[in-house]
Amino acid sequence: MSTRSLLLELGFKPVHAQWTDQQPGYQYDFGNLVLVASELTSMYLRPYMQFSGVWRGRNSMGMVDFGLLLTVECYEQGLALIADGLGRNFKPLIPTDWLEQGHQLKDYLPGKRRMRLYHKRPQCFVEADWFKVAAKKLISLGTAADEEAIFSVSFRDSVLRLDVGQDVVVMTAQGDAWEHQYRCRTSGLLHISKRTPKAGVWLSAWEDRFHIGRRALKIESVHRCIDDFHQE
């Protein structure tokens, strides 16, 4: 969603900005703060929307100075970012429902959203007895693989399955079923730790890496699992 569209939806009024790289600017009157938004260019030549103003309370005052990119991931994130920029100490003289809503959407702030997604990443846990046997086989397959060989890994119905060339390695695991199948270079299996933790090993996908215990393999491609689970 463009930041300009967000501002119009929140009730910001287009104005002729005094300092901007792109007209119009925008402003919102909270009664004790006129928040001005103008498009500027950073020192890294990246355009952004700069928000500024001075608010006054009965016994206090404060300065507002923060920026947003020209696009936000969604309406809720834009609301959260503006509310976070204004801060909790700012109390508008004119009641503003969207500002209070923005404070309630802090989980949409980029850092917290990333952490929320991290906790929801595809993962499963394999007990040590299962993984010790599988690890020997996987390391052997990784050692024998050529540089271009690819293996796939998927998890459903408490079964973790790795298709490595003509070989299939299956383990019982715990966790929620994965929507996708992940493919990595088989040679990376060579570096799986030969020492399995006493409890077991977590396997997970996060961003562009597939993790087997402490070993992270680059994900070459991602494919949605279908009813047949192991086939395209």
Secondary structure by P-SEA (a helix, b strand, c coil): ccaaaaaaaacccccccccccccccccccccccbbbbbbbbccccbbbbbbbbccccccbbbbbbbccccccccaaaaaaaaaaaaccccccccccaaaaaaaaaccccaaaaaaaaaaacccccccaaaaaaaaaaaaaaaaaccccbbbbbbbcccbbbbbcccbbbbbbbbcccccccccccccccccccccccccbbbbbccccbbbcccbbbbbcbbbbbccccccc
